């Protein structure tokens, strides 16, 4: 009897074990049938223009290795056609921890759009599709008006418009250079040659007149007392940088007349050396120890407009306001320069025509507001156009702005 009872107890225990194992197996099967839940944690940046590179980070797990049918999609609502538009965006790089893609330039307009990741297995079967994540396609910076629109060196000028961004500069840290103190810096990405550079954007204010382009100092506070606003920023007319030479503009040297003001957005990637001075002659470009692919401007967005700011005195340099040409013979012109601050007499002053120094008897008259000189070129069997930039160097060594003319020889 005892043996029978023991055998029954054994059967009960065995049954419980088998049932438990069966339940575990059923749970595993059911779990395998459940869709994988995957979400995007963030986009960096989460705004920008068509052409910008965007990084996608996973929220919990990772994206795994890229399969041939994996994709990243963007969408927007087409109000005219009353439908949603979808596009597979160009994938710049794919790793389990981060995907980088380029925002396409198709029909997408400025405003809120949506991004998602579609993951497949090795056979092309869908594994998961993440929920949509917002991405804001940013418009060109546009200026509506300036306050004040007239002034001189040292003045603070407020810019009202749109598309200025949330801050002046944003740098997203990568892991490009071992030992630079930025990003991963564990040496692994260097060995695999799969490093991600720093990237981001900077916003500048440029003043453009004739051949000159000066970069202004963005004032810390806008007209509302905030440090930065997407529709409201300010700049100060001092510490200007000549982007043609890379040299500072001397104090009080903003010559009178109309300067076109533009708000510039510069999107870049860099190798971590902190040098983002794109488009400025004389300043170091970023260096990339691995060659091309880093230290490059990704996109340059020139501002819509521009809007005229009229500079007034004080101004200490000679200033050219106009040039008149009189053709004397084939290949020879009499040129009249009008302006201010040339000096009552020529003294050691001269005229520059590109790199050609014009002095002596070739200058027929000189006053504080007008200069006349002869400009000649060797005759040509066929008519051709020559572009000449005219400047005046005063006897005290100060040089004027330049105005470009075209002559036929």
C-alpha positions as CSV (number, residue, x, y, z in Angstrom):
1,X,0.0,0.0,0.0
2,X,2.8,2.3,0.9
3,X,4.6,1.6,-2.4
4,X,1.4,2.4,-4.3
5,X,1.0,5.7,-2.4
6,X,4.6,6.6,-3.1
7,X,4.1,5.8,-6.8
8,X,1.0,8.1,-6.9
9,X,3.0,10.9,-5.2
10,X,5.7,10.4,-7.8
11,X,3.2,10.6,-10.7
12,X,1.7,13.8,-9.2
13,X,5.1,15.5,-8.8
14,X,6.1,14.4,-12.4
15,X,2.8,15.7,-13.7
16,X,3.4,19.1,-12.0
17,X,6.9,19.2,-13.5
18,X,5.7,18.4,-16.9
19,X,2.8,20.9,-16.7
20,X,5.3,23.6,-15.5
21,X,7.6,22.8,-18.4
22,X,4.7,22.9,-20.8
23,X,3.6,26.3,-19.5
24,X,7.1,27.7,-19.9
25,X,7.2,26.3,-23.4
26,X,3.8,27.8,-24.2
27,X,4.9,31.2,-22.7
28,X,8.0,31.1,-24.9
29,X,6.0,30.3,-28.0
30,X,3.5,33.0,-27.2
31,X,6.3,35.5,-26.6
32,X,7.8,34.6,-29.9
33,X,4.5,35.4,-31.6
34,X,4.3,38.8,-30.0
35,X,5.7,41.7,-32.1
36,X,9.0,43.2,-31.1
37,X,8.3,46.6,-29.4
38,X,11.0,49.1,-30.5
39,X,11.0,52.8,-30.2
40,X,13.2,55.7,-31.2
41,X,14.6,57.5,-28.2
42,X,15.7,60.7,-29.9
43,X,16.8,62.3,-33.1
44,X,19.9,64.5,-33.2
45,X,19.3,67.1,-34.5
46,X,15.5,67.0,-34.5
47,X,15.3,69.8,-37.0
48,X,17.1,71.1,-40.0
49,X,16.9,71.6,-43.8
50,X,16.8,69.1,-46.6
51,X,20.3,67.6,-46.9
52,X,21.2,67.6,-43.2
53,X,22.5,64.4,-41.6
54,X,20.3,63.2,-38.7
55,X,21.2,60.5,-36.1
56,X,18.5,58.1,-34.8
57,X,19.0,56.5,-31.3
58,X,17.1,53.4,-30.0
59,X,15.1,53.7,-26.7
60,X,15.7,50.3,-25.2
61,X,17.3,47.6,-27.3
62,X,19.3,48.3,-30.4
63,X,18.7,48.3,-34.1
64,X,20.9,45.3,-34.7
65,X,23.0,44.8,-37.9
66,X,21.5,46.2,-41.1
67,X,19.6,43.8,-43.3
68,X,19.1,44.4,-47.0
69,X,15.5,45.4,-46.6
70,X,15.9,47.6,-43.5
71,X,14.9,51.2,-44.0
72,X,14.3,54.6,-42.5
73,X,11.2,56.5,-43.6
74,X,10.0,60.1,-43.5
75,X,6.5,61.3,-44.0
76,X,4.5,64.5,-44.3
77,X,0.8,65.2,-45.0
78,X,0.1,66.6,-48.5
79,X,-2.7,69.1,-47.8
80,X,-3.3,69.6,-51.6
81,X,-3.6,66.0,-52.5
82,X,-5.2,65.1,-49.1
83,X,-2.8,62.2,-48.5
84,X,0.3,61.2,-46.7
85,X,3.7,61.1,-48.5
86,X,6.3,58.5,-47.5
87,X,9.9,58.1,-48.7
88,X,12.8,55.8,-47.8
89,X,15.5,58.3,-46.9
90,X,19.2,57.8,-47.8
91,X,21.0,55.9,-45.0
92,X,24.3,57.5,-44.2
93,X,25.5,54.9,-41.6
94,X,23.8,52.0,-39.7
95,X,25.0,50.5,-36.4
96,X,23.1,48.8,-33.6
97,X,23.4,51.9,-31.4
98,X,22.8,54.6,-34.0
99,X,21.5,55.1,-37.5
100,X,22.4,58.2,-39.5
101,X,20.3,59.3,-42.5
102,X,20.1,62.3,-44.8
103,X,16.9,64.4,-45.0
104,X,15.7,64.2,-48.6
105,X,15.0,67.2,-50.7
106,X,11.9,65.9,-52.5
107,X,8.6,67.7,-52.0
108,X,9.0,68.2,-48.3
109,X,8.1,71.7,-47.1
110,X,9.1,73.5,-43.9
111,X,7.3,72.2,-40.8
112,X,6.7,69.1,-38.8
113,X,7.5,65.7,-40.4
114,X,7.8,62.2,-39.0
115,X,10.6,59.5,-39.0
116,X,10.4,55.8,-38.3
117,X,12.7,52.7,-38.6
118,X,11.5,49.6,-40.4
119,X,13.5,46.4,-39.4
120,X,13.5,43.1,-41.2
121,X,15.1,39.7,-40.7
122,X,17.6,38.0,-43.1
123,X,14.7,36.7,-45.2
124,X,13.1,40.1,-45.6
125,X,10.3,39.4,-43.1
126,X,9.1,42.4,-41.1
127,X,10.4,42.3,-37.5
128,X,9.1,45.7,-36.3
129,X,8.3,49.2,-37.3
130,X,9.0,51.9,-34.7
131,X,6.4,54.5,-33.9
132,X,6.8,57.8,-35.7
133,X,9.1,60.5,-34.2
134,X,8.8,64.2,-35.0
135,X,11.4,66.0,-37.2
136,X,11.0,69.7,-38.0
137,X,12.3,70.7,-41.5
138,X,13.6,74.2,-40.9
139,X,13.1,77.0,-43.3
140,X,15.8,79.4,-44.6
141,X,16.4,82.2,-42.1
142,X,14.4,85.2,-43.3
143,X,14.6,88.8,-42.1
144,X,11.4,90.9,-42.0
145,X,12.9,94.2,-40.7
146,X,15.8,95.7,-38.7
147,X,15.5,98.0,-35.6
148,X,17.1,100.4,-36.1
149,X,17.8,100.2,-39.9
150,X,20.3,103.1,-39.8
151,X,23.3,103.5,-37.5
152,X,27.0,103.4,-37.1
153,X,29.8,101.5,-35.3
154,X,28.9,100.3,-31.8
155,X,25.2,100.2,-32.4
156,X,23.0,97.2,-31.4
157,X,20.6,96.2,-34.2
158,X,17.6,93.9,-33.6
159,X,16.6,91.5,-36.4
160,X,12.9,90.4,-36.6
161,X,12.2,87.4,-38.9
162,X,11.9,83.6,-38.8
163,X,13.9,80.4,-39.0
164,X,16.8,81.6,-36.7
165,X,16.8,78.4,-34.6
166,X,16.6,77.9,-30.8
167,X,20.2,78.9,-30.2
168,X,23.2,80.2,-32.0
169,X,25.2,77.0,-32.0
170,X,24.6,73.4,-31.3
171,X,27.3,70.7,-31.5
172,X,26.4,67.1,-31.2
173,X,29.5,65.2,-29.8
174,X,30.8,62.3,-31.8
175,X,33.8,59.9,-31.2
176,X,36.0,60.7,-34.1
177,X,39.4,61.3,-32.6
178,X,41.0,59.3,-29.9
179,X,42.1,61.4,-27.0
180,X,40.3,64.6,-27.9
181,X,38.0,64.4,-24.8
182,X,34.8,64.2,-26.9
183,X,32.5,61.3,-27.3
184,X,33.6,57.6,-27.0
185,X,37.4,57.9,-27.2
186,X,37.9,54.2,-26.4
187,X,39.9,53.4,-29.5
188,X,37.4,50.9,-30.7
189,X,35.9,53.0,-33.4
190,X,39.3,54.0,-34.6
191,X,40.3,50.3,-35.0
192,X,37.0,49.6,-36.9
193,X,37.2,52.8,-38.8
194,X,33.6,53.4,-38.0
195,X,33.8,56.6,-36.0
196,X,31.1,59.3,-35.9
197,X,32.4,62.9,-36.1
198,X,31.1,65.9,-34.2
199,X,28.4,67.7,-36.1
200,X,25.9,70.5,-35.6
201,X,25.1,74.0,-36.8
202,X,26.1,77.6,-36.2
203,X,24.1,80.7,-37.0
204,X,25.8,83.9,-38.1
205,X,24.9,87.5,-39.1
206,X,26.7,88.8,-42.2
207,X,26.8,92.3,-43.6
208,X,27.4,92.3,-47.4
209,X,28.3,95.3,-49.6
210,X,30.0,95.2,-53.0
211,X,32.9,92.8,-52.6
212,X,33.0,93.0,-48.8
213,X,31.4,90.5,-46.4
214,X,31.7,91.2,-42.7
215,X,30.7,88.8,-40.0
216,X,29.0,90.6,-37.0
217,X,29.1,89.8,-33.3
218,X,25.8,88.3,-32.3
219,X,24.6,90.3,-29.3
220,X,23.9,88.2,-26.1
221,X,20.4,89.5,-25.7
222,X,17.7,90.1,-28.3
223,X,15.2,93.0,-28.2
224,X,13.0,91.1,-25.8
225,X,15.8,90.6,-23.3
226,X,16.2,86.9,-24.2
227,X,19.5,85.3,-25.2
228,X,18.1,83.9,-28.5
229,X,14.8,83.6,-30.2
230,X,13.7,81.8,-33.4
231,X,12.1,85.0,-34.6
232,X,14.2,87.6,-32.8
233,X,18.0,88.0,-32.5
234,X,20.4,91.0,-32.4
235,X,23.9,91.9,-33.4
236,X,26.4,94.6,-32.5
237,X,28.4,96.7,-35.0
238,X,31.8,96.0,-33.5
239,X,34.4,93.2,-33.6
240,X,33.5,92.6,-37.2
241,X,35.4,89.9,-39.1
242,X,36.3,90.3,-42.8
243,X,35.4,86.9,-44.2
244,X,37.5,87.5,-47.3
245,X,40.7,87.9,-45.4
246,X,40.1,86.4,-42.0
247,X,41.2,89.7,-40.4
248,X,39.3,91.9,-37.9
249,X,37.7,95.0,-39.4
250,X,39.4,98.0,-37.7
251,X,37.2,100.0,-35.3
252,X,34.9,102.6,-37.0
253,X,35.6,101.1,-40.4
254,X,32.1,100.4,-41.5
255,X,31.9,102.6,-44.5
256,X,28.6,104.6,-45.1
257,X,25.9,103.3,-47.3
258,X,23.7,100.2,-47.6
259,X,24.9,96.9,-46.1
260,X,22.8,93.9,-46.9
261,X,22.2,91.9,-43.7
262,X,21.8,88.2,-43.9
263,X,21.3,85.5,-41.2
264,X,23.4,82.4,-42.2
265,X,22.9,78.9,-41.0
266,X,26.0,76.7,-41.4
267,X,25.6,72.9,-40.9
268,X,28.9,71.1,-40.4
269,X,30.6,68.0,-39.2
270,X,34.0,68.1,-37.7
271,X,36.7,65.8,-36.3
272,X,36.7,67.3,-32.8
273,X,39.4,70.0,-33.0
274,X,36.8,72.7,-32.4
275,X,37.5,74.7,-35.6
276,X,34.3,75.5,-37.4
277,X,35.4,78.6,-39.3
278,X,34.0,77.6,-42.7
279,X,33.9,80.1,-45.5
280,X,36.5,82.5,-43.9
281,X,39.8,82.9,-45.6
282,X,42.9,82.7,-43.4
283,X,41.3,80.6,-40.6
284,X,42.2,76.9,-40.2
285,X,39.9,74.3,-41.5
286,X,39.3,71.2,-39.5
287,X,41.7,68.3,-40.1
288,X,40.8,64.7,-40.4
289,X,43.5,62.1,-39.7
290,X,41.6,59.5,-41.7
291,X,41.3,61.6,-44.8
292,X,38.1,62.9,-46.4
293,X,34.7,62.4,-44.9
294,X,35.0,64.6,-41.8
295,X,35.8,68.2,-41.3
296,X,33.4,69.1,-44.1
297,X,30.6,71.5,-44.4
298,X,27.4,69.5,-44.7
299,X,25.1,72.3,-45.8
300,X,25.2,76.1,-46.0
301,X,21.9,78.0,-45.9
302,X,22.2,81.6,-47.0
303,X,19.5,83.8,-45.5
304,X,16.5,85.0,-47.5
305,X,16.3,88.7,-48.0
306,X,18.5,90.5,-47.7
307,X,17.5,93.7,-45.8
308,X,19.4,96.9,-46.1
309,X,21.1,98.5,-43.0
310,X,22.3,102.0,-43.8
311,X,25.7,102.8,-42.1
312,X,26.4,106.4,-41.2
313,X,29.4,108.3,-39.9
314,X,31.8,108.0,-38.1
315,X,34.0,106.5,-40.7
316,X,37.7,107.2,-41.1
317,X,38.7,105.3,-44.3
318,X,38.3,106.5,-47.9
319,X,35.0,105.4,-49.3
320,X,34.1,104.8,-53.0
321,X,30.5,105.5,-53.8
322,X,30.6,105.3,-57.6
323,X,32.7,104.7,-60.7
324,X,32.2,106.2,-64.2
325,X,34.0,104.9,-67.3
326,X,35.0,107.0,-70.4
327,X,36.4,105.0,-73.3
328,X,39.3,107.0,-74.9
329,X,40.7,104.5,-77.4
330,X,40.9,100.7,-77.9
331,X,42.0,99.2,-74.6
332,X,42.2,102.6,-72.8
333,X,39.6,104.2,-70.4
334,X,39.5,107.3,-68.4
335,X,38.0,106.3,-65.0
336,X,36.4,108.7,-62.5
337,X,36.0,107.6,-58.9
338,X,33.6,109.5,-56.7
339,X,33.3,109.2,-52.9
340,X,34.7,110.7,-49.7
341,X,37.9,110.8,-47.7
342,X,40.4,110.4,-50.5
343,X,42.5,113.4,-49.1
344,X,42.8,116.9,-50.5
345,X,46.0,115.9,-52.4
346,X,47.3,112.6,-53.6
347,X,50.6,112.6,-51.7
348,X,51.7,109.0,-51.4
349,X,48.3,107.7,-52.3
350,X,47.5,105.7,-55.4
351,X,44.7,103.7,-57.1
352,X,44.6,99.9,-57.1
353,X,43.1,98.1,-60.2
354,X,43.1,94.5,-59.1
355,X,46.9,94.1,-58.2
356,X,48.0,96.9,-60.6
357,X,49.2,100.1,-58.9
358,X,48.2,103.2,-60.7
359,X,50.2,106.3,-59.9
360,X,52.2,109.2,-61.4
361,X,51.0,110.7,-64.6
362,X,48.3,108.0,-65.0
363,X,46.4,109.8,-62.3
364,X,45.0,113.0,-64.0
365,X,43.3,114.6,-61.0
366,X,42.8,114.0,-57.2
367,X,40.6,115.6,-54.6
368,X,38.9,114.6,-51.4
369,X,35.7,113.5,-53.3
370,X,36.9,112.6,-56.8
371,X,39.8,110.9,-58.6
372,X,40.4,110.5,-62.3
373,X,43.0,108.1,-63.8
374,X,43.9,106.3,-67.0
375,X,43.3,102.5,-67.2
376,X,44.9,100.7,-70.2
377,X,45.4,97.2,-71.4
378,X,47.3,95.6,-74.3
379,X,45.2,95.5,-77.4
380,X,43.5,92.2,-78.2
381,X,42.6,90.8,-81.7
382,X,39.2,89.9,-80.3
383,X,37.1,91.8,-77.9
384,X,37.2,90.4,-74.4
385,X,35.8,91.3,-71.0
386,X,38.1,92.1,-68.1
387,X,36.8,92.4,-64.5
388,X,38.6,95.0,-62.4
389,X,38.2,95.8,-58.7
390,X,39.0,99.4,-58.0
391,X,40.3,100.6,-54.6
392,X,41.9,103.8,-53.3
393,X,44.9,103.8,-51.0
394,X,45.1,107.2,-49.2
395,X,48.5,108.8,-48.3
396,X,48.1,107.7,-44.7
397,X,48.0,104.0,-45.7
398,X,44.3,103.5,-45.2
399,X,42.6,101.6,-48.0
400,X,39.0,102.1,-49.3
401,X,36.3,99.6,-50.0
402,X,36.4,98.0,-53.5
403,X,34.0,98.3,-56.4
404,X,34.2,95.9,-59.3
405,X,33.7,97.0,-62.9
406,X,33.9,95.3,-66.3
407,X,35.7,96.7,-69.2
408,X,35.9,95.6,-72.9
409,X,39.4,95.5,-74.5
